[in-house]
């Protein structure tokens, strides 16, 4: 939880975000999320079978202290695309850190 990171008890740097429409590009996702924190790695899955909620983003930040504002801002973040409201589901990723995150994603492909 973010409170543990604030107290330096947790040093997670990676998030998984569900609820991203499949018709949005990786560049658009990065643009949406970077206003909340510096992202050094972003991976976006695409599920063309579910256009409304088919994509999942995995992202990592360099410094664990920057994950708190990013997490706090994104956990209640919603946005409109083509007149439709999208609410995100955000959680810490199972894999943590850029290297682990890349390995985790590679195994799942």
N, CA, C and O atoms as a Tinker XYZ file with bonds, in Angstrom:
   436  protein
     1  N      0.845000   -1.186000    0.000000    73     2
     2  CA     0.000000    0.000000    0.000000    64     1     3
     3  C      0.891000    1.251000    0.000000    63     2     4     5
     4  O      2.026000    1.197000    0.476000    81     3
     5  N      0.401000    2.345000   -0.515000    73     3     6
     6  CA     1.227000    3.554000   -0.615000    64     5     7
     7  C      1.787000    4.043000    0.718000    63     6     8     9
     8  O      2.862000    4.643000    0.758000    81     7
     9  N      1.068000    3.791000    1.802000    73     7    10
    10  CA     1.533000    4.249000    3.109000    64     9    11
    11  C      2.873000    3.611000    3.481000    63    10    12    13
    12  O      3.723000    4.265000    4.085000    81    11
    13  N      3.065000    2.344000    3.125000    73    11    14
    14  CA     4.334000    1.667000    3.410000    64    13    15
    15  C      5.473000    2.267000    2.593000    63    14    16    17
    16  O      6.604000    2.350000    3.072000    81    15
    17  N      5.186000    2.679000    1.382000    73    15    18
    18  CA     6.217000    3.316000    0.558000    64    17    19
    19  C      6.594000    4.665000    1.150000    63    18    20    21
    20  O      7.770000    5.024000    1.193000    81    19
    21  N      5.609000    5.400000    1.599000    73    19    22
    22  CA     5.856000    6.710000    2.225000    64    21    23
    23  C      6.758000    6.544000    3.449000    63    22    24    25
    24  O      7.608000    7.394000    3.714000    81    23
    25  N      6.575000    5.454000    4.191000    73    23    26
    26  CA     7.391000    5.183000    5.385000    64    25    27
    27  C      8.697000    4.459000    5.057000    63    26    28    29
    28  O      9.404000    4.030000    5.969000    81    27
    29  N      9.030000    4.314000    3.769000    73    27    30
    30  CA    10.239000    3.622000    3.300000    64    29    31
    31  C     10.272000    2.151000    3.693000    63    30    32    33
    32  O     11.355000    1.579000    3.819000    81    31
    33  N      9.116000    1.526000    3.888000    73    31    34
    34  CA     9.034000    0.110000    4.219000    64    33    35
    35  C      8.816000   -0.744000    2.969000    63    34    36    37
    36  O      8.935000   -1.968000    3.035000    81    35
    37  N      8.508000   -0.136000    1.862000    73    35    38
    38  CA     8.197000   -0.830000    0.619000    64    37    39
    39  C      8.828000   -0.037000   -0.524000    63    38    40    41
    40  O      8.682000    1.184000   -0.585000    81    39
    41  N      9.513000   -0.705000   -1.410000    73    39    42
    42  CA    10.227000   -0.005000   -2.478000    64    41    43
    43  C      9.759000   -0.455000   -3.873000    63    42    44    45
    44  O     10.554000   -0.542000   -4.809000    81    43
    45  N      8.461000   -0.736000   -3.988000    73    43    46
    46  CA     7.915000   -1.146000   -5.282000    64    45    47
    47  C      7.961000    0.003000   -6.286000    63    46    48    49
    48  O      7.806000    1.172000   -5.934000    81    47
    49  N      8.178000   -0.368000   -7.546000    73    47    50
    50  CA     8.272000    0.644000   -8.600000    64    49    51
    51  C      7.418000    0.323000   -9.820000    63    50    52    53
    52  O      7.426000    1.081000  -10.790000    81    51
    53  N      6.678000   -0.794000   -9.793000    73    51    54
    54  CA     5.933000   -1.220000  -10.978000    64    53    55
    55  C      4.442000   -1.347000  -10.694000    63    54    56    57
    56  O      4.032000   -1.812000   -9.630000    81    55
    57  N      3.636000   -0.921000  -11.671000    73    55    58
    58  CA     2.189000   -0.981000  -11.566000    64    57    59
    59  C      1.597000   -1.747000  -12.743000    63    58    60    61
    60  O      2.195000   -1.821000  -13.817000    81    59
    61  N      0.414000   -2.316000  -12.524000    73    59    62
    62  CA    -0.389000   -2.901000  -13.591000    64    61    63
    63  C     -1.695000   -2.120000  -13.617000    63    62    64    65
    64  O     -2.316000   -1.902000  -12.577000    81    63
    65  N     -2.107000   -1.701000  -14.806000    73    63    66
    66  CA    -3.313000   -0.884000  -14.944000    64    65    67
    67  C     -4.246000   -1.553000  -15.939000    63    66    68    69
    68  O     -3.884000   -1.762000  -17.097000    81    67
    69  N     -5.442000   -1.886000  -15.487000    73    67    70
    70  CA    -6.464000   -2.513000  -16.325000    64    69    71
    71  C     -7.534000   -1.475000  -16.665000    63    70    72    73
    72  O     -7.644000   -0.431000  -16.022000    81    71
    73  N     -8.313000   -1.794000  -17.692000    73    71    74
    74  CA    -9.429000   -0.933000  -18.056000    64    73    75
    75  C     -9.102000    0.070000  -19.149000    63    74    76    77
    76  O     -9.820000    1.053000  -19.329000    81    75
    77  N     -8.031000   -0.171000  -19.872000    73    75    78
    78  CA    -7.618000    0.729000  -20.940000    64    77    79
    79  C     -8.283000    0.263000  -22.238000    63    78    80    81
    80  O     -8.173000   -0.909000  -22.596000    81    79
    81  N     -8.964000    1.156000  -22.938000    73    79    82
    82  CA    -9.594000    0.727000  -24.191000    64    81    83
    83  C     -8.550000    0.274000  -25.212000    63    82    84    85
    84  O     -7.458000    0.837000  -25.294000    81    83
    85  N     -8.902000   -0.743000  -25.981000    73    83    86
    86  CA    -7.958000   -1.317000  -26.939000    64    85    87
    87  C     -7.619000   -0.396000  -28.101000    63    86    88    89
    88  O     -6.610000   -0.603000  -28.775000    81    87
    89  N     -8.438000    0.607000  -28.346000    73    87    90
    90  CA    -8.179000    1.489000  -29.481000    64    89    91
    91  C     -7.246000    2.660000  -29.139000    63    90    92    93
    92  O     -7.082000    3.573000  -29.949000    81    91
    93  N     -6.646000    2.639000  -27.967000    73    91    94
    94  CA    -5.717000    3.693000  -27.574000    64    93    95
    95  C     -4.280000    3.196000  -27.784000    63    94    96    97
    96  O     -3.973000    2.039000  -27.494000    81    95
    97  N     -3.423000    4.052000  -28.278000    73    95    98
    98  CA    -2.041000    3.661000  -28.586000    64    97    99
    99  C     -1.144000    3.741000  -27.348000    63    98   100   101
   100  O     -1.487000    4.367000  -26.345000    81    99
   101  N      0.002000    3.094000  -27.453000    73    99   102
   102  CA     0.996000    3.148000  -26.379000    64   101   103
   103  C      1.434000    4.591000  -26.133000    63   102   104   105
   104  O      1.608000    4.999000  -24.985000    81   103
   105  N      1.612000    5.351000  -27.187000    73   103   106
   106  CA     2.007000    6.756000  -27.066000    64   105   107
   107  C      0.940000    7.556000  -26.312000    63   106   108   109
   108  O      1.272000    8.404000  -25.484000    81   107
   109  N     -0.331000    7.289000  -26.594000    73   107   110
   110  CA    -1.422000    7.981000  -25.898000    64   109   111
   111  C     -1.472000    7.580000  -24.427000    63   110   112   113
   112  O     -1.713000    8.423000  -23.562000    81   111
   113  N     -1.248000    6.305000  -24.141000    73   111   114
   114  CA    -1.232000    5.836000  -22.758000    64   113   115
   115  C     -0.100000    6.509000  -21.996000    63   114   116   117
   116  O     -0.299000    7.005000  -20.887000    81   115
   117  N      1.084000    6.527000  -22.590000    73   115   118
   118  CA     2.234000    7.175000  -21.948000    64   117   119
   119  C      1.921000    8.642000  -21.676000    63   118   120   121
   120  O      2.210000    9.153000  -20.594000    81   119
   121  N      1.339000    9.309000  -22.643000    73   119   122
   122  CA     0.997000   10.725000  -22.491000    64   121   123
   123  C     -0.004000   10.937000  -21.349000    63   122   124   125
   124  O      0.121000   11.890000  -20.580000    81   123
   125  N     -0.985000   10.056000  -21.243000    73   123   126
   126  CA    -1.974000   10.156000  -20.160000    64   125   127
   127  C     -1.326000    9.991000  -18.790000    63   126   128   129
   128  O     -1.631000   10.738000  -17.861000    81   127
   129  N     -0.421000    9.000000  -18.663000    73   127   130
   130  CA     0.127000    8.648000  -17.362000    64   129   131
   131  C      1.338000    9.478000  -16.958000    63   130   132   133
   132  O      1.562000    9.682000  -15.765000    81   131
   133  N      2.122000    9.959000  -17.909000    73   131   134
   134  CA     3.348000   10.687000  -17.562000    64   133   135
   135  C      3.081000   12.012000  -16.863000    63   134   136   137
   136  O      3.965000   12.542000  -16.189000    81   135
   137  N      1.894000   12.547000  -17.010000    73   135   138
   138  CA     1.611000   13.797000  -16.297000    64   137   139
   139  C      1.530000   13.571000  -14.790000    63   138   140   141
   140  O      1.540000   14.526000  -14.014000    81   139
   141  N      1.450000   12.302000  -14.376000    73   139   142
   142  CA     1.397000   11.973000  -12.953000    64   141   143
   143  C      2.731000   11.484000  -12.399000    63   142   144   145
   144  O      2.891000   11.409000  -11.181000    81   143
   145  N      3.680000   11.154000  -13.247000    73   143   146
   146  CA     4.968000   10.669000  -12.768000    64   145   147
   147  C      5.862000   10.224000  -13.911000    63   146   148   149
   148  O      5.377000    9.890000  -14.992000    81   147
   149  N      7.169000   10.218000  -13.675000    73   147   150
   150  CA     8.156000    9.867000  -14.688000    64   149   151
   151  C      8.194000    8.346000  -14.886000    63   150   152   153
   152  O      8.493000    7.604000  -13.951000    81   151
   153  N      7.896000    7.894000  -16.090000    73   151   154
   154  CA     7.843000    6.476000  -16.416000    64   153   155
   155  C      9.079000    6.100000  -17.223000    63   154   156   157
   156  O      9.374000    6.737000  -18.235000    81   155
   157  N      9.808000    5.067000  -16.784000    73   155   158
   158  CA    10.986000    4.644000  -17.553000    64   157   159
   159  C     10.731000    3.369000  -18.356000    63   158   160   161
   160  O     11.577000    2.964000  -19.154000    81   159
   161  N      9.579000    2.738000  -18.155000    73   159   162
   162  CA     9.226000    1.552000  -18.946000    64   161   163
   163  C      7.711000    1.439000  -18.990000    63   162   164   165
   164  O      7.033000    1.591000  -17.974000    81   163
   165  N      7.190000    1.172000  -20.180000    73   163   166
   166  CA     5.750000    0.975000  -20.359000    64   165   167
   167  C      5.527000   -0.137000  -21.368000    63   166   168   169
   168  O      6.097000   -0.125000  -22.459000    81   167
   169  N      4.693000   -1.098000  -20.993000    73   167   170
   170  CA     4.302000   -2.167000  -21.895000    64   169   171
   171  C      2.789000   -2.173000  -21.938000    63   170   172   173
   172  O      2.137000   -2.156000  -20.894000    81   171
   173  N      2.217000   -2.199000  -23.143000    73   171   174
   174  CA     0.773000   -2.169000  -23.306000    64   173   175
   175  C      0.322000   -3.409000  -24.050000    63   174   176   177
   176  O      0.742000   -3.641000  -25.183000    81   175
   177  N     -0.536000   -4.214000  -23.420000    73   175   178
   178  CA    -1.114000   -5.376000  -24.094000    64   177   179
   179  C     -2.295000   -4.890000  -24.928000    63   178   180   181
   180  O     -2.863000   -3.832000  -24.660000    81   179
   181  N     -2.647000   -5.646000  -25.908000    73   179   182
   182  CA    -3.819000   -5.331000  -26.728000    64   181   183
   183  C     -4.697000   -6.566000  -26.835000    63   182   184   185
   184  O     -4.217000   -7.648000  -27.174000    81   183
   185  N     -5.976000   -6.407000  -26.548000    73   183   186
   186  CA    -6.941000   -7.485000  -26.712000    64   185   187
   187  C     -8.020000   -6.982000  -27.652000    63   186   188   189
   188  O     -8.920000   -6.253000  -27.235000    81   187
   189  N     -7.939000   -7.359000  -28.894000    73   187   190
   190  CA    -8.892000   -6.857000  -29.887000    64   189   191
   191  C    -10.279000   -7.476000  -29.721000    63   190   192   193
   192  O    -11.235000   -7.003000  -30.336000    81   191
   193  N    -10.410000   -8.520000  -28.907000    73   191   194
   194  CA   -11.711000   -9.144000  -28.685000    64   193   195
   195  C    -12.584000   -8.362000  -27.718000    63   194   196   197
   196  O    -13.795000   -8.577000  -27.677000    81   195
   197  N    -12.007000   -7.475000  -26.950000    73   195   198
   198  CA   -12.751000   -6.666000  -25.980000    64   197   199
   199  C    -12.289000   -5.227000  -26.120000    63   198   200   201
   200  O    -11.393000   -4.788000  -25.399000    81   199
   201  N    -12.892000   -4.491000  -27.041000    73   199   202
   202  CA   -12.438000   -3.139000  -27.339000    64   201   203
   203  C    -12.582000   -2.181000  -26.163000    63   202   204   205
   204  O    -11.806000   -1.233000  -26.047000    81   203
   205  N    -13.562000   -2.410000  -25.287000    73   203   206
   206  CA   -13.791000   -1.478000  -24.197000    64   205   207
   207  C    -12.767000   -1.600000  -23.078000    63   206   208   209
   208  O    -12.300000   -0.582000  -22.568000    81   207
   209  N    -12.413000   -2.792000  -22.688000    73   207   210
   210  CA   -11.525000   -2.984000  -21.540000    64   209   211
   211  C    -10.452000   -4.021000  -21.816000    63   210   212   213
   212  O    -10.045000   -4.745000  -20.909000    81   211
   213  N     -9.997000   -4.101000  -23.038000    73   211   214
   214  CA    -9.114000   -5.170000  -23.421000    64   213   215
   215  C     -7.645000   -4.964000  -23.144000    63   214   216   217
   216  O     -6.894000   -5.938000  -23.125000    81   215
   217  N     -7.207000   -3.758000  -22.930000    73   215   218
   218  CA    -5.773000   -3.511000  -22.781000    64   217   219
   219  C     -5.368000   -3.379000  -21.318000    63   218   220   221
   220  O     -6.114000   -2.892000  -20.468000    81   219
   221  N     -4.141000   -3.842000  -21.072000    73   219   222
   222  CA    -3.531000   -3.730000  -19.754000    64   221   223
   223  C     -2.166000   -3.099000  -19.945000    63   222   224   225
   224  O     -1.424000   -3.475000  -20.852000    81   223
   225  N     -1.835000   -2.143000  -19.096000    73   223   226
   226  CA    -0.516000   -1.508000  -19.151000    64   225   227
   227  C      0.292000   -1.924000  -17.931000    63   226   228   229
   228  O     -0.221000   -1.992000  -16.814000    81   227
   229  N      1.567000   -2.201000  -18.174000    73   227   230
   230  CA     2.532000   -2.414000  -17.098000    64   229   231
   231  C      3.511000   -1.265000  -17.197000    63   230   232   233
   232  O      4.024000   -0.970000  -18.276000    81   231
   233  N      3.769000   -0.618000  -16.081000    73   231   234
   234  CA     4.717000    0.490000  -16.133000    64   233   235
   235  C      5.637000    0.463000  -14.933000    63   234   236   237
   236  O      5.315000   -0.101000  -13.887000    81   235
   237  N      6.797000    1.092000  -15.108000    73   235   238
   238  CA     7.796000    1.160000  -14.053000    64   237   239
   239  C      8.346000    2.575000  -13.979000    63   238   240   241
   240  O      8.492000    3.252000  -14.997000    81   239
   241  N      8.647000    3.011000  -12.774000    73   239   242
   242  CA     9.309000    4.292000  -12.546000    64   241   243
   243  C     10.689000    4.014000  -11.956000    63   242   244   245
   244  O     10.916000    2.953000  -11.374000    81   243
   245  N     11.602000    4.958000  -12.105000    73   243   246
   246  CA    12.980000    4.765000  -11.650000    64   245   247
   247  C     13.079000    4.740000  -10.134000    63   246   248   249
   248  O     13.729000    3.859000   -9.571000    81   247
   249  N     12.453000    5.680000   -9.477000    73   247   250
   250  CA    12.576000    5.852000   -8.032000    64   249   251
   251  C     11.265000    5.461000   -7.355000    63   250   252   253
   252  O     10.205000    5.969000   -7.722000    81   251
   253  N     11.326000    4.573000   -6.380000    73   251   254
   254  CA    10.113000    4.117000   -5.707000    64   253   255
   255  C      9.323000    5.253000   -5.067000    63   254   256   257
   256  O      8.112000    5.125000   -4.888000    81   255
   257  N      9.965000    6.348000   -4.721000    73   255   258
   258  CA     9.246000    7.463000   -4.096000    64   257   259
   259  C      8.311000    8.167000   -5.075000    63   258   260   261
   260  O      7.376000    8.848000   -4.653000    81   259
   261  N      8.552000    8.011000   -6.378000    73   259   262
   262  CA     7.661000    8.640000   -7.351000    64   261   263
   263  C      6.439000    7.785000   -7.666000    63   262   264   265
   264  O      5.520000    8.247000   -8.343000    81   263
   265  N      6.416000    6.542000   -7.183000    73   263   266
   266  CA     5.275000    5.668000   -7.451000    64   265   267
   267  C      4.050000    6.107000   -6.644000    63   266   268   269
   268  O      2.923000    5.890000   -7.089000    81   267
   269  N      4.239000    6.708000   -5.488000    73   267   270
   270  CA     3.111000    7.096000   -4.640000    64   269   271
   271  C      2.226000    8.139000   -5.320000    63   270   272   273
   272  O      1.019000    7.923000   -5.426000    81   271
   273  N      2.785000    9.273000   -5.789000    73   271   274
   274  CA     1.895000   10.228000   -6.459000    64   273   275
   275  C      1.257000    9.646000   -7.720000    63   274   276   277
   276  O      0.105000    9.947000   -8.032000    81   275
   277  N      2.000000    8.821000   -8.436000    73   275   278
   278  CA     1.456000    8.186000   -9.633000    64   277   279
   279  C      0.297000    7.267000   -9.261000    63   278   280   281
   280  O     -0.773000    7.341000   -9.865000    81   279
   281  N      0.504000    6.407000   -8.274000    73   279   282
   282  CA    -0.539000    5.489000   -7.816000    64   281   283
   283  C     -1.756000    6.254000   -7.303000    63   282   284   285
   284  O     -2.887000    5.936000   -7.672000    81   283
   285  N     -1.536000    7.241000   -6.472000    73   283   286
   286  CA    -2.640000    7.990000   -5.871000    64   285   287
   287  C     -3.458000    8.725000   -6.935000    63   286   288   289
   288  O     -4.685000    8.768000   -6.846000    81   287
   289  N     -2.807000    9.290000   -7.919000    73   287   290
   290  CA    -3.526000    9.996000   -8.976000    64   289   291
   291  C     -4.254000    9.047000   -9.915000    63   290   292   293
   292  O     -5.363000    9.344000  -10.359000    81   291
   293  N     -3.647000    7.918000  -10.219000    73   291   294
   294  CA    -4.257000    7.004000  -11.171000    64   293   295
   295  C     -5.351000    6.136000  -10.572000    63   294   296   297
   296  O     -6.225000    5.674000  -11.306000    81   295
   297  N     -5.334000    5.903000   -9.284000    73   295   298
   298  CA    -6.329000    4.981000   -8.722000    64   297   299
   299  C     -7.748000    5.535000   -8.792000    63   298   300   301
   300  O     -8.708000    4.767000   -8.730000    81   299
   301  N     -7.898000    6.832000   -8.918000    73   299   302
   302  CA    -9.224000    7.422000   -9.092000    64   301   303
   303  C     -9.355000    8.132000  -10.435000    63   302   304   305
   304  O    -10.221000    8.988000  -10.615000    81   303
   305  N     -8.487000    7.767000  -11.373000    73   303   306
   306  CA    -8.438000    8.445000  -12.661000    64   305   307
   307  C     -9.442000    7.833000  -13.633000    63   306   308   309
   308  O     -9.540000    6.613000  -13.760000    81   307
   309  N    -10.169000    8.682000  -14.299000    73   307   310
   310  CA   -11.051000    8.246000  -15.372000    64   309   311
   311  C    -10.921000    9.262000  -16.500000    63   310   312   313
   312  O    -10.517000   10.404000  -16.279000    81   311
   313  N    -11.267000    8.838000  -17.706000    73   311   314
   314  CA   -11.122000    9.718000  -18.846000    64   313   315
   315  C    -12.149000    9.354000  -19.906000    63   314   316   317
   316  O    -12.685000    8.246000  -19.919000    81   315
   317  N    -12.414000   10.307000  -20.794000    73   315   318
   318  CA   -13.349000   10.103000  -21.889000    64   317   319
   319  C    -12.595000    9.910000  -23.187000    63   318   320   321
   320  O    -11.637000   10.629000  -23.472000    81   319
   321  N    -13.024000    8.942000  -23.971000    73   319   322
   322  CA   -12.549000    8.754000  -25.343000    64   321   323
   323  C    -13.789000    8.486000  -26.183000    63   322   324   325
   324  O    -14.579000    7.589000  -25.888000    81   323
   325  N    -13.939000    9.262000  -27.209000    73   323   326
   326  CA   -15.097000    9.121000  -28.105000    64   325   327
   327  C    -16.409000    9.122000  -27.331000    63   326   328   329
   328  O    -17.314000    8.345000  -27.636000    81   327
   329  N    -16.511000    9.991000  -26.334000    73   327   330
   330  CA   -17.740000   10.141000  -25.571000    64   329   331
   331  C    -18.021000    9.058000  -24.555000    63   330   332   333
   332  O    -19.089000    9.058000  -23.943000    81   331
   333  N    -17.093000    8.131000  -24.354000    73   331   334
   334  CA   -17.295000    7.054000  -23.384000    64   333   335
   335  C    -16.342000    7.215000  -22.209000    63   334   336   337
   336  O    -15.162000    7.516000  -22.387000    81   335
   337  N    -16.867000    7.012000  -21.013000    73   335   338
   338  CA   -16.078000    7.125000  -19.789000    64   337   339
   339  C    -15.372000    5.816000  -19.485000    63   338   340   341
   340  O    -15.987000    4.750000  -19.520000    81   339
   341  N    -14.064000    5.896000  -19.184000    73   339   342
   342  CA   -13.264000    4.736000  -18.807000    64   341   343
   343  C    -12.698000    4.957000  -17.418000    63   342   344   345
   344  O    -12.113000    6.002000  -17.130000    81   343
   345  N    -12.878000    3.964000  -16.562000    73   343   346
   346  CA   -12.310000    3.981000  -15.217000    64   345   347
   347  C    -11.199000    2.943000  -15.161000    63   346   348   349
   348  O    -11.358000    1.828000  -15.657000    81   347
   349  N    -10.094000    3.304000  -14.569000    73   347   350
   350  CA    -8.947000    2.407000  -14.507000    64   349   351
   351  C     -8.952000    1.588000  -13.230000    63   350   352   353
   352  O     -9.451000    2.027000  -12.195000    81   351
   353  N     -8.395000    0.403000  -13.317000    73   351   354
   354  CA    -8.184000   -0.469000  -12.170000    64   353   355
   355  C     -6.674000   -0.593000  -12.015000    63   354   356   357
   356  O     -6.014000   -1.196000  -12.862000    81   355
   357  N     -6.126000   -0.037000  -10.956000    73   355   358
   358  CA    -4.672000    0.031000  -10.782000    64   357   359
   359  C     -4.236000   -0.773000   -9.567000    63   358   360   361
   360  O     -4.884000   -0.753000   -8.520000    81   359
   361  N     -3.120000   -1.482000   -9.733000    73   359   362
   362  CA    -2.569000   -2.269000   -8.633000    64   361   363
   363  C     -1.063000   -2.399000   -8.830000    63   362   364   365
   364  O     -0.542000   -2.122000   -9.910000    81   363
   365  N     -0.382000   -2.814000   -7.795000    73   363   366
   366  CA     1.035000   -3.080000   -7.942000    64   365   367
   367  C      1.212000   -4.344000   -8.766000    63   366   368   369
   368  O      0.460000   -5.304000   -8.599000    81   367
   369  N      2.187000   -4.354000   -9.639000    73   367   370
   370  CA     2.476000   -5.508000  -10.477000    64   369   371
   371  C      3.114000   -6.612000   -9.642000    63   370   372   373
   372  O      3.773000   -6.342000   -8.638000    81   371
   373  N      2.913000   -7.852000  -10.064000    73   371   374
   374  CA     3.574000   -8.979000   -9.399000    64   373   375
   375  C      5.087000   -8.828000   -9.534000    63   374   376   377
   376  O      5.824000   -8.946000   -8.555000    81   375
   377  N      5.539000   -8.566000  -10.759000    73   375   378
   378  CA     6.968000   -8.337000  -11.011000    64   377   379
   379  C      7.290000   -6.886000  -10.675000    63   378   380   381
   380  O      6.512000   -5.986000  -10.991000    81   379
   381  N      8.422000   -6.660000  -10.044000    73   379   382
   382  CA     8.817000   -5.316000   -9.643000    64   381   383
   383  C     10.172000   -4.964000  -10.235000    63   382   384   385
   384  O     11.082000   -5.793000  -10.265000    81   383
   385  N     10.297000   -3.733000  -10.703000    73   383   386
   386  CA    11.528000   -3.271000  -11.317000    64   385   387
   387  C     11.491000   -3.514000  -12.814000    63   386   388   389
   388  O     10.842000   -4.450000  -13.281000    81   387
   389  N     12.176000   -2.686000  -13.555000    73   387   390
   390  CA    12.160000   -2.746000  -15.016000    64   389   391
   391  C     12.613000   -4.110000  -15.542000    63   390   392   393
   392  O     11.963000   -4.681000  -16.418000    81   391
   393  N     13.713000   -4.631000  -15.019000    73   391   394
   394  CA    14.259000   -5.904000  -15.498000    64   393   395
   395  C     13.282000   -7.049000  -15.228000    63   394   396   397
   396  O     12.991000   -7.839000  -16.126000    81   395
   397  N     12.778000   -7.145000  -14.001000    73   395   398
   398  CA    11.831000   -8.205000  -13.641000    64   397   399
   399  C     10.540000   -8.080000  -14.442000    63   398   400   401
   400  O      9.969000   -9.082000  -14.873000    81   399
   401  N     10.087000   -6.851000  -14.637000    73   399   402
   402  CA     8.861000   -6.608000  -15.378000    64   401   403
   403  C      8.999000   -7.094000  -16.822000    63   402   404   405
   404  O      8.093000   -7.736000  -17.354000    81   403
   405  N     10.129000   -6.788000  -17.451000    73   403   406
   406  CA    10.371000   -7.245000  -18.825000    64   405   407
   407  C     10.394000   -8.768000  -18.894000    63   406   408   409
   408  O      9.819000   -9.348000  -19.815000    81   407
   409  N     11.054000   -9.433000  -17.931000    73   407   410
   410  CA    11.105000  -10.899000  -17.901000    64   409   411
   411  C      9.711000  -11.496000  -17.703000    63   410   412   413
   412  O      9.360000  -12.483000  -18.350000    81   411
   413  N      8.925000  -10.905000  -16.821000    73   411   414
   414  CA     7.572000  -11.363000  -16.532000    64   413   415
   415  C      6.696000  -11.280000  -17.790000    63   414   416   417
   416  O      5.945000  -12.204000  -18.102000    81   415
   417  N      6.810000  -10.167000  -18.492000    73   415   418
   418  CA     6.001000   -9.969000  -19.693000    64   417   419
   419  C      6.445000  -10.926000  -20.805000    63   418   420   421
   420  O      5.615000  -11.478000  -21.528000    81   419
   421  N      7.753000  -11.113000  -20.932000    73   419   422
   422  CA     8.279000  -12.017000  -21.963000    64   421   423
   423  C      7.779000  -13.448000  -21.742000    63   422   424   425
   424  O      7.456000  -14.145000  -22.704000    81   423
   425  N      7.715000  -13.885000  -20.494000    73   423   426
   426  CA     7.232000  -15.236000  -20.179000    64   425   427
   427  C      5.759000  -15.389000  -20.541000    63   426   428   429
   428  O      5.326000  -16.466000  -20.950000    81   427
   429  N      4.993000  -14.319000  -20.390000    73   427   430
   430  CA     3.556000  -14.375000  -20.649000    64   429   431
   431  C      3.186000  -14.296000  -22.116000    63   430   432   433
   432  O      2.040000  -14.570000  -22.471000    81   431
   433  N      4.118000  -13.930000  -22.978000    73   431   434
   434  CA     3.800000  -13.797000  -24.410000    64   433   435
   435  C      3.749000  -15.128000  -25.112000    63   434   436
   436  O      3.493000  -15.181000  -26.315000    81   435
